[in-house]
Each structure stands twice: as structure tokens, then as C-alpha cells.
């Protein structure tokens, strides 16, 4: 099969390069559409970034609305390796002297040696029957032993029931060891047809668990566990080692964890400054002498409104009868200059917390006439008007951008189709022109030849 020979431009001088230049001129409107699409996409992405930053600011503020941020407690012990405490937010700050005379231990049953010399724990014992375990509460479980079971599989069967019985099993020196998962003086009973074969009957040794004994500020206490939750309200005491004598003790202080408040305030200030700086970059009118300095959202009134309102709301006073604090500067947060960047003086905050923590809590958030009022609800209600997934400003703008992009994509698709047809038209038209010029040249040559022949005949 022979391919068609393309004579485009042979006679007219208008070749493919000429057509490409014509099409380049025809595609100028497409460049404008593409540029418009890029601009809208950049604006859409900028608003998405703003939404992310506002959402982060929203979450940082919520931490300041949570009372547990301000009421968290921490403990310090003179020796955490002997005794420590953990306290919840409701615990009362105080100091405690603790002496530990004994720790709680668990009951364990040590069976006699089952394996003979040379036997392995995985060897079959060729036993058929049952053993029955009964815990301190009277809960019992019967375990079926089969001919193919080894010492290892028997202990595995016991451990499969640990969640039910609270009794675990291990193997030491060819013996079955049964241990209560709970500490204190508790019973473990073993019975069944194979109790003697497994050396858990007359051959067993029982070590009963003991209770923990300690003193708190001189008061003697005894408990069945080393983790005690019912001696000091809202405080857990963790016993780890015993003291050498009764005169020794560890001092544990329960204090307010103001570090948590300081960290929360720092996080808010940092996120606020970062968010506001990002917004300023996006709506900046730029420097005419500096290329690409104009922000992608320059002139966007919604963004300018967001920036100015947030800046005003952060520093403006609040009206709240439940606190004497009127604005955030009283807690060490203030603007550094006309730019509105926030700075944080934590000592001022700590002074306010030490004087009246409730006063600080109520400034950030308090219940007033059945509604949340204060610094955090005020800001977050406004931020939510932008980031709300149902009717927020960002959502509405994003949908508008998507509609515009959809329309531009449709225009680009139509334009490209038209350009394909246009190129076909130019190619066909100039091909016909070349053909016509070739035919005209042939006719001219024929006519010239005829005239030459006529002149010769004379």
C-alpha cells in the first residue's frame, strides 16, 4: 500500500509551519482561558489552605475552652522508684508523706516435678482426664487433658481461660506454676482426675499472696493491691518498693499542672500568628516593582473582613459577669506592634492562675444564661462561620470556584474541538490551493507549448 504524497506548500509556499503559526494566533483565546483557570485554581487552593489553618486555630481554642486544661494536676515524689501518685483534675492539691512497709504479692501454686530426666515440655504425657481450677471468687473451669497433650499444651489450655479465672500458668523446671493475676491473700484450688498426675495435689506448694501495708501522713493502711485508688479521693497511689525502716518516707506533692495551660496558650498564639501572616500574604496588593509579590487573593473582601475581624476580636474586651478579666492582655497576651502579631508573657498568666484559676477559666469560657460565653466561644463562633461544612464562607467560595472551573473546562473543550476543525480547514484549503496552482502551471506549460508550436509552423 502506497502512502499519499503531501505537496502542501510546494506551489503556494504555505506549508505546515505556516499553518502552525496561523493556529498559534487562533489559539490566543485558549491561552486566556487557561490563565483564567490557573488563577481560579490558585484561589481555590489558597482558600483550602486558609480553611485548614482556621480549623487548626479552632481546635487550639477548644483546648482553652476545656476546664480540664486548667484543672489538671501533676505530682512530684522524692523517689518515684518507691512510690508515686497520679491525680485527676478533681484532686485537691496537697502534700503527702508515705512509708511503704510491704508490697502486695500474688498467690501462686508450685506443682511437683512432672517431667522425668531427659523429657521435654513438648513431649506427650499420655494422660487422659481433667483438672479443675477454682479462683478466690468461686469461679471454676474444667480443662480436658488428652493423650497427646504435653506439659506445654496443658499450660496453654490453662492460659486460654485466664480471662475467666484470673489464673495464669507457666512452666519452671518441669513443674506447672499457677499464679493469681490479682495480688493479695487469695485462694487457688486445684482438683480433677489428673490433679495427682500433674503433681498439683499432695505434691504442690502454695504461697499465699500478701497485702500491701503503708502509711499516709502517719495513718496505717492495708490493701490487696499496689495500685490504690480508694485512700485519697481522685488520687491513685502506686507502690513500687519498700522502705528499709518505718522512719523513712517519701514526700509527694500534688499541684496544679500550669504547664498544660502555658502550652495551650502558646499553641494558640503560634497558630494565630501563623494564620494571620498567611492571610496577609494572600490578600497583599504587592509591590509593583517586585514580580509575583501580589497575593493570589488580593482584593478579596471576604478575606480582608476575616483578617480585620479576627484581629479586632482577639484584643477587644468581653462582657462577662463571671470574671473580672476583661481582655486577653491581662493574661499576658498582647500585640507587639501595628502588625497585630501576638506575644505571650507566661509569668503574667501564671500570676493570674495562682491568684484565681476560676477567674481565668471563666474568661475563656463560662456558662451564662444557658449559653457558652467568653473569649473562646466568641472567636470560634466567628471562625465557624467561615469553616462550617454546611454553610461556611469557604464552602460557598469553593463551590463557586468549582462551578467556574467546570464552565471554563467546558469552554476549553469546545474551543479545542473548534481548533481541530480549523486546522483541518486550513490544511484542506491550502492543499487545494497547491493543487490549483499545480494545475494552472500545467495548463500554462501546455499553452506555452502550443504557442511555440504555432510560431514554428509559420
Secondary structure as GFF3:
##gff-version 3
##sequence-region A 1 458
A	DSSP	alpha_helix	16	26	.	.	.	ID=ss1
A	DSSP	alpha_helix	28	65	.	.	.	ID=ss2
A	DSSP	alpha_helix	67	71	.	.	.	ID=ss3
A	DSSP	beta_strand	73	77	.	.	.	ID=ss4
A	DSSP	beta_strand	83	87	.	.	.	ID=ss5
A	DSSP	beta_strand	94	102	.	.	.	ID=ss6
A	DSSP	beta_strand	106	110	.	.	.	ID=ss7
A	DSSP	beta_strand	129	134	.	.	.	ID=ss8
A	DSSP	beta_strand	140	145	.	.	.	ID=ss9
A	DSSP	alpha_helix	151	160	.	.	.	ID=ss10
A	DSSP	alpha_helix	162	165	.	.	.	ID=ss11
A	DSSP	beta_strand	167	172	.	.	.	ID=ss12
A	DSSP	beta_strand	175	183	.	.	.	ID=ss13
A	DSSP	beta_strand	189	191	.	.	.	ID=ss14
A	DSSP	beta_strand	205	207	.	.	.	ID=ss15
A	DSSP	beta_strand	212	216	.	.	.	ID=ss16
A	DSSP	beta_strand	219	223	.	.	.	ID=ss17
A	DSSP	beta_strand	227	232	.	.	.	ID=ss18
A	DSSP	beta_strand	235	239	.	.	.	ID=ss19
A	DSSP	beta_strand	250	256	.	.	.	ID=ss20
A	DSSP	alpha_helix	258	283	.	.	.	ID=ss21
A	DSSP	alpha_helix	301	315	.	.	.	ID=ss22
A	DSSP	three_ten_helix	328	331	.	.	.	ID=ss23
A	DSSP	beta_strand	333	335	.	.	.	ID=ss24
A	DSSP	beta_strand	342	344	.	.	.	ID=ss25
A	DSSP	alpha_helix	346	364	.	.	.	ID=ss26
A	DSSP	beta_strand	366	368	.	.	.	ID=ss27
A	DSSP	beta_strand	371	373	.	.	.	ID=ss28
A	DSSP	alpha_helix	375	387	.	.	.	ID=ss29
A	DSSP	alpha_helix	393	457	.	.	.	ID=ss30
###
